Amino acid sequence: STVAQKKKQTLQGLLQDVDPRLQEIHASLKEVERKMANLAPSKEEATNRAKSYFRQLHDLLQKREEKILSQIDEQCRADDKELQTKKEAIEFELAGLTSAQTFCQQA
């Protein structure tokens, strides 16, 4: 065996190791390209879903706000009516006392 033949055999051995590695690299490259191709549609889908969820949440909050504001309004009207009734009763009592006082002063 000559030195050249030994070098040739060594290089052929190294070349046999390179071929499987090349196949791995090509497979990895294809996988990365596939993931990159799916990235844009995935982003758009996720963005659309997030927007949809936020719109639903906004609608629910808006309905809840309307309900709470309506309850506040109803309670204030009820309180106002109750206070108005009390005021009228006090005014009636005051009128009666004032009349009785005037009567007593004139007697």
C-alpha positions in Angstrom: 0.0 0.0 0.0 1.3 3.3 -0.9 0.8 6.5 1.1 -1.6 7.8 -1.6 -3.7 4.7 -1.3 -3.9 5.1 2.5 -4.9 8.7 2.1 -7.5 7.7 -0.4 -8.9 5.1 2.0 -8.9 7.7 4.8 -10.7 10.2 2.6 -13.3 7.6 1.5 -13.9 6.7 5.1 -14.5 10.4 6.0 -16.7 10.8 2.9 -18.9 7.9 4.1 -19.3 9.8 7.4 -20.2 13.0 5.6 -23.1 11.5 3.5 -25.3 10.7 6.5 -24.6 14.1 8.0 -25.6 15.7 4.8 -28.9 13.8 4.8 -29.5 15.0 8.4 -28.8 18.6 7.4 -31.1 18.4 4.4 -33.9 16.9 6.6 -33.4 19.6 9.2 -33.5 22.3 6.5 -36.7 21.0 5.1 -38.2 20.9 8.7 -37.2 24.5 9.3 -38.6 25.6 5.9 -41.9 23.8 6.7 -42.2 25.5 10.1 -41.4 28.9 8.5 -44.2 28.3 5.9 -46.7 27.5 8.7 -45.6 30.5 10.8 -47.5 33.2 9.0 -50.9 31.4 8.9 -50.5 30.4 12.5 -49.8 34.0 13.5 -52.8 35.2 11.6 -55.0 32.6 13.1 -53.8 33.4 16.6 -54.2 37.1 16.1 -57.8 36.6 14.7 -58.7 34.4 17.7 -57.3 36.9 20.2 -59.2 39.8 18.5 -62.4 37.7 18.6 -62.0 36.9 22.3 -61.4 40.5 23.1 -64.5 41.6 21.2 -66.5 39.0 23.1 -65.0 40.2 26.4 -65.8 43.8 25.5 -69.4 42.9 24.6 -69.8 41.1 27.9 -68.3 44.0 29.9 -70.5 46.4 28.0 -73.7 44.4 28.8 -72.6 44.1 32.5 -72.0 47.8 32.6 -75.5 48.5 31.2 -77.0 46.2 33.8 -75.2 47.7 36.7 -75.9 51.3 35.6 -79.6 50.3 35.2 -79.7 48.8 38.7 -78.1 52.0 40.1 -80.7 54.1 38.3 -83.6 52.0 39.6 -82.2 52.1 43.1 -81.8 55.9 43.0 -85.3 56.3 41.7 -86.7 54.1 44.5 -84.7 55.9 47.1 -85.9 59.3 45.7 -89.5 58.1 45.8 -89.1 56.9 49.4 -87.5 60.2 50.5 -90.2 62.2 48.7 -92.9 60.2 50.5 -91.1 60.9 53.9 -90.7 64.6 53.0 -94.4 64.9 52.2 -95.3 63.1 55.5 -93.0 65.5 57.5 -94.4 68.5 55.6 -98.0 67.3 56.4 -97.1 66.9 60.1 -95.4 70.3 60.1 -98.5 71.9 58.6 -100.6 70.3 61.3 -98.3 71.4 64.1 -98.1 74.9 62.7 -101.9 75.1 62.4 -102.2 73.8 66.0 -99.6 76.3 67.2 -101.4 79.2 65.5 -104.7 78.0 66.9 -103.2 77.9 70.4 -101.7 81.3 70.1 -105.0 82.8 69.0 -106.9 81.2 71.9 
